[in-house]
Amino acid sequence: MKKLMIIAVLLVLSNVVFSQTHYYKAKYEKPFTFQVAPTYFNYGGYLVGYQIGVNFKEVFNLSYFHTRDYDFGERYMDDRFAGIHSSVMLPVSDKLQIGPSVRLATYNAEFQKVFVAAEARLALNDSWKLGFEYGVGEKKGYGLKFIWNMY
């Protein structure tokens, strides 16, 4: 009877341990994550805004971005650069990803040429990344964003 109790206790303990590792591993295997990123972009001027989107396995990203300058000056309307952003990120190392990105956007309510860029992302931890992109469309531009993936 004593051996049976010891075996039962060991089976219960091993089940608890394996179930905890399963939950830990399953936490990071979600294929879709939502992304929010405060964004700085230089496209004909200094623009600040946000980017909201969806990631698929940390490789494919599709998001909406909206940036504008908050310096009104003498003009009635401020500059706005907004549209859809998509990127495909390829891992270089555990912390670094690079890849192409494309923006279909309007600048001051006028459609622009497709903005094609190279993007690099540096992983700070599991859910925070720092992204930098540089590219050419109607004008040359570059951007910096602080990405938060919500699991």
C-alpha positions as CSV (number, residue, x, y, z in Angstrom):
1,M,0.0,0.0,0.0
2,K,2.9,2.3,0.8
3,K,4.4,1.8,-2.6
4,L,1.1,2.5,-4.3
5,M,0.7,5.8,-2.4
6,I,4.2,6.9,-3.4
7,I,3.6,6.0,-7.0
8,A,0.3,7.9,-7.0
9,V,1.9,11.0,-5.4
10,L,4.8,10.9,-8.0
11,L,2.3,10.6,-10.8
12,V,0.3,13.6,-9.6
13,L,3.4,15.7,-9.1
14,S,4.8,14.8,-12.6
15,N,1.4,15.7,-14.1
16,V,1.4,19.1,-12.3
17,V,5.0,19.8,-13.5
18,F,4.2,18.8,-17.2
19,S,1.0,20.8,-17.2
20,Q,2.9,23.9,-16.1
21,T,5.4,23.5,-18.8
22,H,2.6,23.0,-21.3
23,Y,1.0,26.3,-20.3
24,Y,4.3,28.1,-20.5
25,K,5.0,26.8,-24.0
26,A,1.5,27.3,-25.3
27,K,1.6,31.0,-24.1
28,Y,4.2,31.8,-26.8
29,E,2.7,29.8,-29.7
30,K,-0.2,32.1,-30.5
31,P,-0.2,32.6,-34.2
32,F,-2.0,36.0,-34.2
33,T,-1.1,38.9,-31.9
34,F,-2.3,42.5,-31.9
35,Q,0.2,45.3,-32.1
36,V,0.2,48.9,-31.0
37,A,3.1,51.2,-31.7
38,P,3.7,54.9,-31.1
39,T,5.4,56.1,-34.3
40,Y,7.7,58.9,-35.4
41,F,8.0,59.3,-39.1
42,N,9.9,61.8,-41.2
43,Y,8.1,62.3,-44.6
44,G,8.3,65.9,-45.7
45,G,8.5,66.9,-42.1
46,Y,8.5,65.5,-38.6
47,L,5.4,63.5,-38.0
48,V,4.2,61.7,-34.8
49,G,1.4,59.2,-34.4
50,Y,0.3,55.7,-33.8
51,Q,0.2,52.3,-35.6
52,I,-2.4,49.6,-34.8
53,G,-2.3,46.2,-36.4
54,V,-2.1,42.4,-36.4
55,N,1.0,40.1,-36.5
56,F,0.9,36.6,-37.8
57,K,3.6,34.4,-36.1
58,E,5.8,37.5,-35.8
59,V,6.6,37.3,-39.5
60,F,3.7,39.0,-41.4
61,N,2.4,42.4,-40.2
62,L,-0.6,44.3,-41.4
63,S,-1.5,47.6,-39.7
64,Y,-3.1,51.0,-40.0
65,F,-0.9,54.0,-39.2
66,H,-1.8,57.7,-38.7
67,T,0.9,60.3,-38.2
68,R,0.7,64.1,-38.2
69,D,2.8,67.1,-37.1
70,Y,1.4,69.0,-34.2
71,D,3.1,72.3,-35.1
72,F,0.3,74.3,-36.7
73,G,2.2,77.5,-37.3
74,E,0.6,79.8,-39.8
75,R,-1.2,77.1,-41.8
76,Y,-4.8,76.1,-41.1
77,M,-4.3,72.4,-41.7
78,D,-1.4,70.4,-40.4
79,D,0.5,67.7,-42.4
80,R,-1.0,64.2,-42.1
81,F,0.5,60.9,-43.4
82,A,-1.9,57.9,-42.9
83,G,-2.7,54.6,-44.5
84,I,-1.9,50.9,-44.5
85,H,1.4,49.4,-43.6
86,S,2.5,45.8,-44.3
87,S,5.8,44.1,-43.7
88,V,7.4,40.6,-43.8
89,M,10.1,40.2,-41.1
90,L,12.8,37.5,-41.3
91,P,14.8,36.6,-38.2
92,V,18.5,37.3,-38.4
93,S,19.2,36.3,-34.7
94,D,17.1,35.8,-31.6
95,K,16.9,39.6,-31.1
96,L,17.0,41.0,-34.6
97,Q,14.6,40.8,-37.6
98,I,14.9,42.5,-41.0
99,G,12.6,42.6,-44.0
100,P,10.8,44.7,-46.6
101,S,7.8,46.9,-45.8
102,V,5.2,48.7,-47.9
103,R,3.0,51.6,-47.2
104,L,-0.1,52.6,-49.1
105,A,-0.8,56.1,-47.9
106,T,-2.2,59.6,-48.3
107,Y,-0.2,62.7,-47.5
108,N,-2.5,65.7,-46.8
109,A,-5.5,63.8,-48.4
110,E,-3.6,63.1,-51.6
111,F,-2.6,59.6,-52.6
112,Q,1.1,59.0,-52.8
113,K,3.2,56.5,-54.7
114,V,3.7,53.2,-52.9
115,F,6.3,53.7,-50.2
116,V,8.8,50.7,-50.2
117,A,11.2,50.4,-47.3
118,A,13.6,48.2,-45.5
119,E,12.7,47.6,-41.9
120,A,14.7,46.3,-38.9
121,R,13.3,45.3,-35.5
122,L,15.2,44.8,-32.3
123,A,13.4,42.7,-29.7
124,L,13.8,44.2,-26.2
125,N,11.8,41.3,-24.6
126,D,8.9,39.0,-25.5
127,S,6.4,41.7,-26.2
128,W,8.4,45.0,-26.8
129,K,10.3,45.8,-30.0
130,L,12.1,48.8,-31.4
131,G,11.6,49.2,-35.1
132,F,13.4,51.4,-37.7
133,E,12.6,51.7,-41.4
134,Y,14.0,53.7,-44.3
135,G,12.6,53.9,-47.8
136,V,11.4,55.8,-50.8
137,G,8.0,56.7,-52.2
138,E,7.0,60.1,-53.5
139,K,9.6,61.3,-51.1
140,K,12.4,59.7,-49.1
141,G,11.4,59.0,-45.5
142,Y,12.4,57.1,-42.4
143,G,10.6,56.1,-39.2
144,L,11.1,54.9,-35.7
145,K,8.5,53.0,-33.7
146,F,8.2,51.4,-30.3
147,I,6.2,48.2,-30.9
148,W,4.1,46.5,-28.2
149,N,2.7,43.0,-29.1
150,M,-0.3,42.2,-27.0
151,Y,-0.5,38.5,-26.4
